[in-house]
């Protein structure tokens, strides 16, 4: 038995179909202020920095340094 999902539709800015799949792109979650952009960039920077540190530690441990 197939269940029909009820999904609230947002503000659709583009829609298209690929094969049997209908794709709708909404702008409900788009950032709108420079503060939101900066917060995202800060989070990404922190994650990348932590990953680089982790990789560096693993590389140094593997090489015996």
mmCIF file of the N, C-alpha and C atoms, coordinates in Angstrom:
data_MODEL
# 
_entry.id   MODEL 
# 
loop_
_atom_site.group_PDB 
_atom_site.id 
_atom_site.type_symbol 
_atom_site.label_atom_id 
_atom_site.label_alt_id 
_atom_site.label_comp_id 
_atom_site.label_asym_id 
_atom_site.label_entity_id 
_atom_site.label_seq_id 
_atom_site.pdbx_PDB_ins_code 
_atom_site.Cartn_x 
_atom_site.Cartn_y 
_atom_site.Cartn_z 
_atom_site.occupancy 
_atom_site.B_iso_or_equiv 
_atom_site.pdbx_formal_charge 
_atom_site.auth_seq_id 
_atom_site.auth_comp_id 
_atom_site.auth_asym_id 
_atom_site.auth_atom_id 
_atom_site.pdbx_PDB_model_num 
ATOM 1   N N  . UNK A 1 1  ? 0.838  -1.172 0.000   1.00 0.00 ? 1  UNK A N  1 
ATOM 2   C CA . UNK A 1 1  ? 0.000  0.000  0.000   1.00 0.00 ? 1  UNK A CA 1 
ATOM 3   C C  . UNK A 1 1  ? 0.890  1.245  0.000   1.00 0.00 ? 1  UNK A C  1 
ATOM 4   N N  . UNK A 1 2  ? 0.638  2.136  -0.935  1.00 0.00 ? 2  UNK A N  1 
ATOM 5   C CA . UNK A 1 2  ? 1.408  3.369  -0.990  1.00 0.00 ? 2  UNK A CA 1 
ATOM 6   C C  . UNK A 1 2  ? 0.817  4.394  -0.054  1.00 0.00 ? 2  UNK A C  1 
ATOM 7   N N  . UNK A 1 3  ? 1.709  5.092  0.664   1.00 0.00 ? 3  UNK A N  1 
ATOM 8   C CA . UNK A 1 3  ? 1.274  6.198  1.527   1.00 0.00 ? 3  UNK A CA 1 
ATOM 9   C C  . UNK A 1 3  ? 1.476  7.495  0.788   1.00 0.00 ? 3  UNK A C  1 
ATOM 10  N N  . UNK A 1 4  ? 0.479  8.315  0.802   1.00 0.00 ? 4  UNK A N  1 
ATOM 11  C CA . UNK A 1 4  ? 0.618  9.628  0.187   1.00 0.00 ? 4  UNK A CA 1 
ATOM 12  C C  . UNK A 1 4  ? 1.112  10.586 1.252   1.00 0.00 ? 4  UNK A C  1 
ATOM 13  N N  . UNK A 1 5  ? 2.243  11.223 0.988   1.00 0.00 ? 5  UNK A N  1 
ATOM 14  C CA . UNK A 1 5  ? 2.797  12.164 1.943   1.00 0.00 ? 5  UNK A CA 1 
ATOM 15  C C  . UNK A 1 5  ? 2.208  13.543 1.691   1.00 0.00 ? 5  UNK A C  1 
ATOM 16  N N  . UNK A 1 6  ? 1.905  14.204 2.766   1.00 0.00 ? 6  UNK A N  1 
ATOM 17  C CA . UNK A 1 6  ? 1.419  15.571 2.674   1.00 0.00 ? 6  UNK A CA 1 
ATOM 18  C C  . UNK A 1 6  ? 2.583  16.498 2.993   1.00 0.00 ? 6  UNK A C  1 
ATOM 19  N N  . UNK A 1 7  ? 3.002  17.251 2.001   1.00 0.00 ? 7  UNK A N  1 
ATOM 20  C CA . UNK A 1 7  ? 4.117  18.164 2.185   1.00 0.00 ? 7  UNK A CA 1 
ATOM 21  C C  . UNK A 1 7  ? 3.616  19.575 1.912   1.00 0.00 ? 7  UNK A C  1 
ATOM 22  N N  . UNK A 1 8  ? 3.887  20.437 2.878   1.00 0.00 ? 8  UNK A N  1 
ATOM 23  C CA . UNK A 1 8  ? 3.495  21.826 2.710   1.00 0.00 ? 8  UNK A CA 1 
ATOM 24  C C  . UNK A 1 8  ? 4.355  22.438 1.616   1.00 0.00 ? 8  UNK A C  1 
ATOM 25  N N  . UNK A 1 9  ? 3.715  23.066 0.651   1.00 0.00 ? 9  UNK A N  1 
ATOM 26  C CA . UNK A 1 9  ? 4.444  23.654 -0.455  1.00 0.00 ? 9  UNK A CA 1 
ATOM 27  C C  . UNK A 1 9  ? 4.857  25.079 -0.118  1.00 0.00 ? 9  UNK A C  1 
ATOM 28  N N  . UNK A 1 10 ? 6.104  25.387 -0.385  1.00 0.00 ? 10 UNK A N  1 
ATOM 29  C CA . UNK A 1 10 ? 6.619  26.719 -0.118  1.00 0.00 ? 10 UNK A CA 1 
ATOM 30  C C  . UNK A 1 10 ? 6.476  27.613 -1.331  1.00 0.00 ? 10 UNK A C  1 
ATOM 31  N N  . UNK A 1 11 ? 7.265  28.643 -1.385  1.00 0.00 ? 11 UNK A N  1 
ATOM 32  C CA . UNK A 1 11 ? 7.259  29.558 -2.504  1.00 0.00 ? 11 UNK A CA 1 
ATOM 33  C C  . UNK A 1 11 ? 8.118  28.969 -3.611  1.00 0.00 ? 11 UNK A C  1 
ATOM 34  N N  . UNK A 1 12 ? 7.474  28.344 -4.595  1.00 0.00 ? 12 UNK A N  1 
ATOM 35  C CA . UNK A 1 12 ? 8.180  27.658 -5.672  1.00 0.00 ? 12 UNK A CA 1 
ATOM 36  C C  . UNK A 1 12 ? 8.730  28.694 -6.649  1.00 0.00 ? 12 UNK A C  1 
ATOM 37  N N  . UNK A 1 13 ? 10.050 28.666 -6.859  1.00 0.00 ? 13 UNK A N  1 
ATOM 38  C CA . UNK A 1 13 ? 10.662 29.595 -7.803  1.00 0.00 ? 13 UNK A CA 1 
ATOM 39  C C  . UNK A 1 13 ? 11.022 28.909 -9.117  1.00 0.00 ? 13 UNK A C  1 
ATOM 40  N N  . UNK A 1 14 ? 11.079 27.589 -9.095  1.00 0.00 ? 14 UNK A N  1 
ATOM 41  C CA . UNK A 1 14 ? 11.339 26.838 -10.320 1.00 0.00 ? 14 UNK A CA 1 
ATOM 42  C C  . UNK A 1 14 ? 10.848 25.415 -10.135 1.00 0.00 ? 14 UNK A C  1 
ATOM 43  N N  . UNK A 1 15 ? 10.313 24.843 -11.191 1.00 0.00 ? 15 UNK A N  1 
ATOM 44  C CA . UNK A 1 15 ? 9.912  23.438 -11.136 1.00 0.00 ? 15 UNK A CA 1 
ATOM 45  C C  . UNK A 1 15 ? 10.222 22.799 -12.483 1.00 0.00 ? 15 UNK A C  1 
ATOM 46  N N  . UNK A 1 16 ? 10.600 21.513 -12.425 1.00 0.00 ? 16 UNK A N  1 
ATOM 47  C CA . UNK A 1 16 ? 10.905 20.776 -13.640 1.00 0.00 ? 16 UNK A CA 1 
ATOM 48  C C  . UNK A 1 16 ? 10.797 19.290 -13.344 1.00 0.00 ? 16 UNK A C  1 
ATOM 49  N N  . UNK A 1 17 ? 10.892 18.497 -14.388 1.00 0.00 ? 17 UNK A N  1 
ATOM 50  C CA . UNK A 1 17 ? 10.761 17.054 -14.263 1.00 0.00 ? 17 UNK A CA 1 
ATOM 51  C C  . UNK A 1 17 ? 11.995 16.382 -14.852 1.00 0.00 ? 17 UNK A C  1 
ATOM 52  N N  . UNK A 1 18 ? 12.502 15.391 -14.121 1.00 0.00 ? 18 UNK A N  1 
ATOM 53  C CA . UNK A 1 18 ? 13.568 14.533 -14.623 1.00 0.00 ? 18 UNK A CA 1 
ATOM 54  C C  . UNK A 1 18 ? 13.030 13.110 -14.538 1.00 0.00 ? 18 UNK A C  1 
ATOM 55  N N  . UNK A 1 19 ? 12.791 12.524 -15.685 1.00 0.00 ? 19 UNK A N  1 
ATOM 56  C CA . UNK A 1 19 ? 12.181 11.193 -15.706 1.00 0.00 ? 19 UNK A CA 1 
ATOM 57  C C  . UNK A 1 19 ? 10.805 11.249 -15.085 1.00 0.00 ? 19 UNK A C  1 
ATOM 58  N N  . UNK A 1 20 ? 10.585 10.403 -14.069 1.00 0.00 ? 20 UNK A N  1 
ATOM 59  C CA . UNK A 1 20 ? 9.300  10.389 -13.370 1.00 0.00 ? 20 UNK A CA 1 
ATOM 60  C C  . UNK A 1 20 ? 9.302  11.257 -12.121 1.00 0.00 ? 20 UNK A C  1 
ATOM 61  N N  . UNK A 1 21 ? 10.372 11.999 -11.916 1.00 0.00 ? 21 UNK A N  1 
ATOM 62  C CA . UNK A 1 21 ? 10.516 12.787 -10.693 1.00 0.00 ? 21 UNK A CA 1 
ATOM 63  C C  . UNK A 1 21 ? 10.189 14.250 -10.951 1.00 0.00 ? 21 UNK A C  1 
ATOM 64  N N  . UNK A 1 22 ? 9.268  14.786 -10.171 1.00 0.00 ? 22 UNK A N  1 
ATOM 65  C CA . UNK A 1 22 ? 8.936  16.204 -10.241 1.00 0.00 ? 22 UNK A CA 1 
ATOM 66  C C  . UNK A 1 22 ? 9.775  16.938 -9.204  1.00 0.00 ? 22 UNK A C  1 
ATOM 67  N N  . UNK A 1 23 ? 10.468 17.980 -9.634  1.00 0.00 ? 23 UNK A N  1 
ATOM 68  C CA . UNK A 1 23 ? 11.354 18.728 -8.751  1.00 0.00 ? 23 UNK A CA 1 
ATOM 69  C C  . UNK A 1 23 ? 10.837 20.156 -8.634  1.00 0.00 ? 23 UNK A C  1 
ATOM 70  N N  . UNK A 1 24 ? 10.687 20.611 -7.406  1.00 0.00 ? 24 UNK A N  1 
ATOM 71  C CA . UNK A 1 24 ? 10.267 21.975 -7.140  1.00 0.00 ? 24 UNK A CA 1 
ATOM 72  C C  . UNK A 1 24 ? 11.317 22.629 -6.259  1.00 0.00 ? 24 UNK A C  1 
ATOM 73  N N  . UNK A 1 25 ? 11.815 23.774 -6.688  1.00 0.00 ? 25 UNK A N  1 
ATOM 74  C CA . UNK A 1 25 ? 12.809 24.508 -5.923  1.00 0.00 ? 25 UNK A CA 1 
ATOM 75  C C  . UNK A 1 25 ? 12.104 25.685 -5.271  1.00 0.00 ? 25 UNK A C  1 
ATOM 76  N N  . UNK A 1 26 ? 12.181 25.721 -3.944  1.00 0.00 ? 26 UNK A N  1 
ATOM 77  C CA . UNK A 1 26 ? 11.530 26.779 -3.173  1.00 0.00 ? 26 UNK A CA 1 
ATOM 78  C C  . UNK A 1 26 ? 12.589 27.685 -2.562  1.00 0.00 ? 26 UNK A C  1 
ATOM 79  N N  . UNK A 1 27 ? 12.226 28.925 -2.331  1.00 0.00 ? 27 UNK A N  1 
ATOM 80  C CA . UNK A 1 27 ? 13.180 29.848 -1.724  1.00 0.00 ? 27 UNK A CA 1 
ATOM 81  C C  . UNK A 1 27 ? 12.884 30.113 -0.255  1.00 0.00 ? 27 UNK A C  1 
ATOM 82  N N  . UNK A 1 28 ? 12.114 29.242 0.369   1.00 0.00 ? 28 UNK A N  1 
ATOM 83  C CA . UNK A 1 28 ? 11.742 29.417 1.774   1.00 0.00 ? 28 UNK A CA 1 
ATOM 84  C C  . UNK A 1 28 ? 12.945 29.455 2.700   1.00 0.00 ? 28 UNK A C  1 
ATOM 85  N N  . UNK A 1 29 ? 13.993 28.712 2.350   1.00 0.00 ? 29 UNK A N  1 
ATOM 86  C CA . UNK A 1 29 ? 15.138 28.599 3.237   1.00 0.00 ? 29 UNK A CA 1 
ATOM 87  C C  . UNK A 1 29 ? 16.378 29.314 2.698   1.00 0.00 ? 29 UNK A C  1 
ATOM 88  N N  . UNK A 1 30 ? 16.176 30.195 1.744   1.00 0.00 ? 30 UNK A N  1 
ATOM 89  C CA . UNK A 1 30 ? 17.295 30.969 1.209   1.00 0.00 ? 30 UNK A CA 1 
ATOM 90  C C  . UNK A 1 30 ? 17.665 32.066 2.202   1.00 0.00 ? 30 UNK A C  1 
ATOM 91  N N  . UNK A 1 31 ? 18.940 32.293 2.332   1.00 0.00 ? 31 UNK A N  1 
ATOM 92  C CA . UNK A 1 31 ? 19.376 33.360 3.225   1.00 0.00 ? 31 UNK A CA 1 
ATOM 93  C C  . UNK A 1 31 ? 19.083 34.704 2.568   1.00 0.00 ? 31 UNK A C  1 
ATOM 94  N N  . UNK A 1 32 ? 18.772 35.675 3.401   1.00 0.00 ? 32 UNK A N  1 
ATOM 95  C CA . UNK A 1 32 ? 18.347 36.949 2.867   1.00 0.00 ? 32 UNK A CA 1 
ATOM 96  C C  . UNK A 1 32 ? 19.183 38.127 3.351   1.00 0.00 ? 32 UNK A C  1 
ATOM 97  N N  . UNK A 1 33 ? 19.997 37.908 4.378   1.00 0.00 ? 33 UNK A N  1 
ATOM 98  C CA . UNK A 1 33 ? 20.781 39.019 4.907   1.00 0.00 ? 33 UNK A CA 1 
ATOM 99  C C  . UNK A 1 33 ? 22.260 38.665 4.880   1.00 0.00 ? 33 UNK A C  1 
ATOM 100 N N  . UNK A 1 34 ? 23.093 39.696 4.925   1.00 0.00 ? 34 UNK A N  1 
ATOM 101 C CA . UNK A 1 34 ? 24.538 39.452 4.950   1.00 0.00 ? 34 UNK A CA 1 
ATOM 102 C C  . UNK A 1 34 ? 24.956 38.772 6.252   1.00 0.00 ? 34 UNK A C  1 
ATOM 103 N N  . UNK A 1 35 ? 24.195 38.991 7.334   1.00 0.00 ? 35 UNK A N  1 
ATOM 104 C CA . UNK A 1 35 ? 24.495 38.325 8.605   1.00 0.00 ? 35 UNK A CA 1 
ATOM 105 C C  . UNK A 1 35 ? 24.276 36.819 8.493   1.00 0.00 ? 35 UNK A C  1 
ATOM 106 N N  . UNK A 1 36 ? 23.208 36.412 7.800   1.00 0.00 ? 36 UNK A N  1 
ATOM 107 C CA . UNK A 1 36 ? 22.949 34.982 7.602   1.00 0.00 ? 36 UNK A CA 1 
ATOM 108 C C  . UNK A 1 36 ? 24.051 34.352 6.759   1.00 0.00 ? 36 UNK A C  1 
ATOM 109 N N  . UNK A 1 37 ? 24.479 35.055 5.726   1.00 0.00 ? 37 UNK A N  1 
ATOM 110 C CA . UNK A 1 37 ? 25.566 34.558 4.878   1.00 0.00 ? 37 UNK A CA 1 
ATOM 111 C C  . UNK A 1 37 ? 26.837 34.398 5.708   1.00 0.00 ? 37 UNK A C  1 
ATOM 112 N N  . UNK A 1 38 ? 27.162 35.403 6.506   1.00 0.00 ? 38 UNK A N  1 
ATOM 113 C CA . UNK A 1 38 ? 28.376 35.346 7.322   1.00 0.00 ? 38 UNK A CA 1 
ATOM 114 C C  . UNK A 1 38 ? 28.315 34.206 8.331   1.00 0.00 ? 38 UNK A C  1 
ATOM 115 N N  . UNK A 1 39 ? 27.137 33.972 8.929   1.00 0.00 ? 39 UNK A N  1 
ATOM 116 C CA . UNK A 1 39 ? 26.989 32.876 9.893   1.00 0.00 ? 39 UNK A CA 1 
ATOM 117 C C  . UNK A 1 39 ? 27.242 31.530 9.220   1.00 0.00 ? 39 UNK A C  1 
ATOM 118 N N  . UNK A 1 40 ? 26.763 31.360 8.004   1.00 0.00 ? 40 UNK A N  1 
ATOM 119 C CA . UNK A 1 40 ? 26.985 30.117 7.265   1.00 0.00 ? 40 UNK A CA 1 
ATOM 120 C C  . UNK A 1 40 ? 28.464 29.954 6.945   1.00 0.00 ? 40 UNK A C  1 
ATOM 121 N N  . UNK A 1 41 ? 29.089 31.028 6.459   1.00 0.00 ? 41 UNK A N  1 
ATOM 122 C CA . UNK A 1 41 ? 30.524 30.963 6.140   1.00 0.00 ? 41 UNK A CA 1 
ATOM 123 C C  . UNK A 1 41 ? 31.362 30.673 7.383   1.00 0.00 ? 41 UNK A C  1 
ATOM 124 N N  . UNK A 1 42 ? 30.985 31.245 8.524   1.00 0.00 ? 42 UNK A N  1 
ATOM 125 C CA . UNK A 1 42 ? 31.700 30.978 9.775   1.00 0.00 ? 42 UNK A CA 1 
ATOM 126 C C  . UNK A 1 42 ? 31.595 29.503 10.162  1.00 0.00 ? 42 UNK A C  1 
ATOM 127 N N  . UNK A 1 43 ? 30.386 28.938 10.037  1.00 0.00 ? 43 UNK A N  1 
ATOM 128 C CA . UNK A 1 43 ? 30.190 27.508 10.358  1.00 0.00 ? 43 UNK A CA 1 
ATOM 129 C C  . UNK A 1 43 ? 31.017 26.630 9.424   1.00 0.00 ? 43 UNK A C  1 
ATOM 130 N N  . UNK A 1 44 ? 31.000 26.950 8.131   1.00 0.00 ? 44 UNK A N  1 
ATOM 131 C CA . UNK A 1 44 ? 31.771 26.165 7.163   1.00 0.00 ? 44 UNK A CA 1 
ATOM 132 C C  . UNK A 1 44 ? 33.258 26.263 7.479   1.00 0.00 ? 44 UNK A C  1 
ATOM 133 N N  . UNK A 1 45 ? 33.734 27.473 7.769   1.00 0.00 ? 45 UNK A N  1 
ATOM 134 C CA . UNK A 1 45 ? 35.141 27.669 8.102   1.00 0.00 ? 45 UNK A CA 1 
ATOM 135 C C  . UNK A 1 45 ? 35.558 26.861 9.304   1.00 0.00 ? 45 UNK A C  1 
ATOM 136 N N  . UNK A 1 46 ? 34.722 26.837 10.326  1.00 0.00 ? 46 UNK A N  1 
ATOM 137 C CA . UNK A 1 46 ? 35.029 26.074 11.535  1.00 0.00 ? 46 UNK A CA 1 
ATOM 138 C C  . UNK A 1 46 ? 35.107 24.576 11.226  1.00 0.00 ? 46 UNK A C  1 
ATOM 139 N N  . UNK A 1 47 ? 34.152 24.074 10.448  1.00 0.00 ? 47 UNK A N  1 
ATOM 140 C CA . UNK A 1 47 ? 34.148 22.654 10.099  1.00 0.00 ? 47 UNK A CA 1 
ATOM 141 C C  . UNK A 1 47 ? 35.375 22.282 9.275   1.00 0.00 ? 47 UNK A C  1 
ATOM 142 N N  . UNK A 1 48 ? 35.730 23.112 8.307   1.00 0.00 ? 48 UNK A N  1 
ATOM 143 C CA . UNK A 1 48 ? 36.895 22.836 7.478   1.00 0.00 ? 48 UNK A CA 1 
ATOM 144 C C  . UNK A 1 48 ? 38.169 22.870 8.321   1.00 0.00 ? 48 UNK A C  1 
ATOM 145 N N  . UNK A 1 49 ? 38.287 23.863 9.185   1.00 0.00 ? 49 UNK A N  1 
ATOM 146 C CA . UNK A 1 49 ? 39.469 23.963 10.050  1.00 0.00 ? 49 UNK A CA 1 
ATOM 147 C C  . UNK A 1 49 ? 39.609 22.724 10.921  1.00 0.00 ? 49 UNK A C  1 
ATOM 148 N N  . UNK A 1 50 ? 38.509 22.282 11.533  1.00 0.00 ? 50 UNK A N  1 
ATOM 149 C CA . UNK A 1 50 ? 38.550 21.087 12.381  1.00 0.00 ? 50 UNK A CA 1 
ATOM 150 C C  . UNK A 1 50 ? 38.954 19.858 11.577  1.00 0.00 ? 50 UNK A C  1 
ATOM 151 N N  . UNK A 1 51 ? 38.447 19.753 10.344  1.00 0.00 ? 51 UNK A N  1 
ATOM 152 C CA . UNK A 1 51 ? 38.788 18.596 9.513   1.00 0.00 ? 51 UNK A CA 1 
ATOM 153 C C  . UNK A 1 51 ? 40.255 18.617 9.115   1.00 0.00 ? 51 UNK A C  1 
ATOM 154 N N  . UNK A 1 52 ? 40.762 19.798 8.771   1.00 0.00 ? 52 UNK A N  1 
ATOM 155 C CA . UNK A 1 52 ? 42.181 19.910 8.415   1.00 0.00 ? 52 UNK A CA 1 
ATOM 156 C C  . UNK A 1 52 ? 43.055 19.537 9.607   1.00 0.00 ? 52 UNK A C  1 
ATOM 157 N N  . UNK A 1 53 ? 42.705 19.999 10.795  1.00 0.00 ? 53 UNK A N  1 
ATOM 158 C CA . UNK A 1 53 ? 43.472 19.648 11.990  1.00 0.00 ? 53 UNK A CA 1 
ATOM 159 C C  . UNK A 1 53 ? 43.456 18.147 12.231  1.00 0.00 ? 53 UNK A C  1 
ATOM 160 N N  . UNK A 1 54 ? 42.293 17.535 12.107  1.00 0.00 ? 54 UNK A N  1 
ATOM 161 C CA . UNK A 1 54 ? 42.159 16.091 12.304  1.00 0.00 ? 54 UNK A CA 1 
ATOM 162 C C  . UNK A 1 54 ? 43.007 15.333 11.280  1.00 0.00 ? 54 UNK A C  1 
ATOM 163 N N  . UNK A 1 55 ? 42.932 15.749 10.016  1.00 0.00 ? 55 UNK A N  1 
ATOM 164 C CA . UNK A 1 55 ? 43.703 15.078 8.965   1.00 0.00 ? 55 UNK A CA 1 
ATOM 165 C C  . UNK A 1 55 ? 45.203 15.239 9.199   1.00 0.00 ? 55 UNK A C  1 
ATOM 166 N N  . UNK A 1 56 ? 45.612 16.421 9.644   1.00 0.00 ? 56 UNK A N  1 
ATOM 167 C CA . UNK A 1 56 ? 47.025 16.674 9.907   1.00 0.00 ? 56 UNK A CA 1 
ATOM 168 C C  . UNK A 1 56 ? 47.530 15.788 11.043  1.00 0.00 ? 56 UNK A C  1 
ATOM 169 N N  . UNK A 1 57 ? 46.766 15.665 12.104  1.00 0.00 ? 57 UNK A N  1 
ATOM 170 C CA . UNK A 1 57 ? 47.140 14.805 13.231  1.00 0.00 ? 57 UNK A CA 1 
ATOM 171 C C  . UNK A 1 57 ? 47.258 13.357 12.784  1.00 0.00 ? 57 UNK A C  1 
ATOM 172 N N  . UNK A 1 58 ? 46.280 12.889 11.983  1.00 0.00 ? 58 UNK A N  1 
ATOM 173 C CA . UNK A 1 58 ? 46.330 11.508 11.501  1.00 0.00 ? 58 UNK A CA 1 
ATOM 174 C C  . UNK A 1 58 ? 47.545 11.291 10.596  1.00 0.00 ? 58 UNK A C  1 
ATOM 175 N N  . UNK A 1 59 ? 47.835 12.261 9.728   1.00 0.00 ? 59 UNK A N  1 
ATOM 176 C CA . UNK A 1 59 ? 48.975 12.149 8.826   1.00 0.00 ? 59 UNK A CA 1 
ATOM 177 C C  . UNK A 1 59 ? 50.289 12.112 9.608   1.00 0.00 ? 59 UNK A C  1 
ATOM 178 N N  . UNK A 1 60 ? 50.397 12.988 10.590  1.00 0.00 ? 60 UNK A N  1 
ATOM 179 C CA . UNK A 1 60 ? 51.615 13.011 11.411  1.00 0.00 ? 60 UNK A CA 1 
ATOM 180 C C  . UNK A 1 60 ? 51.767 11.743 12.233  1.00 0.00 ? 60 UNK A C  1 
ATOM 181 N N  . UNK A 1 61 ? 50.673 11.202 12.731  1.00 0.00 ? 61 UNK A N  1 
ATOM 182 C CA . UNK A 1 61 ? 50.741 9.959  13.511  1.00 0.00 ? 61 UNK A CA 1 
ATOM 183 C C  . UNK A 1 61 ? 51.148 8.789  12.623  1.00 0.00 ? 61 UNK A C  1 
ATOM 184 N N  . UNK A 1 62 ? 50.641 8.772  11.400  1.00 0.00 ? 62 UNK A N  1 
ATOM 185 C CA . UNK A 1 62 ? 50.949 7.682  10.485  1.00 0.00 ? 62 UNK A CA 1 
ATOM 186 C C  . UNK A 1 62 ? 52.404 7.728  10.027  1.00 0.00 ? 62 UNK A C  1 
ATOM 187 N N  . UNK A 1 63 ? 52.961 8.942  9.939   1.00 0.00 ? 63 UNK A N  1 
ATOM 188 C CA . UNK A 1 63 ? 54.349 9.054  9.459   1.00 0.00 ? 63 UNK A CA 1 
ATOM 189 C C  . UNK A 1 63 ? 55.354 9.023  10.614  1.00 0.00 ? 63 UNK A C  1 
ATOM 190 N N  . UNK A 1 64 ? 54.863 8.956  11.846  1.00 0.00 ? 64 UNK A N  1 
ATOM 191 C CA . UNK A 1 64 ? 55.738 8.859  12.992  1.00 0.00 ? 64 UNK A CA 1 
ATOM 192 C C  . UNK A 1 64 ? 56.260 10.174 13.496  1.00 0.00 ? 64 UNK A C  1 
ATOM 193 N N  . UNK A 1 65 ? 55.692 11.270 13.066  1.00 0.00 ? 65 UNK A N  1 
ATOM 194 C CA . UNK A 1 65 ? 56.136 12.602 13.525  1.00 0.00 ? 65 UNK A CA 1 
ATOM 195 C C  . UNK A 1 65 ? 55.401 13.045 14.753  1.00 0.00 ? 65 UNK A C  1 
# 
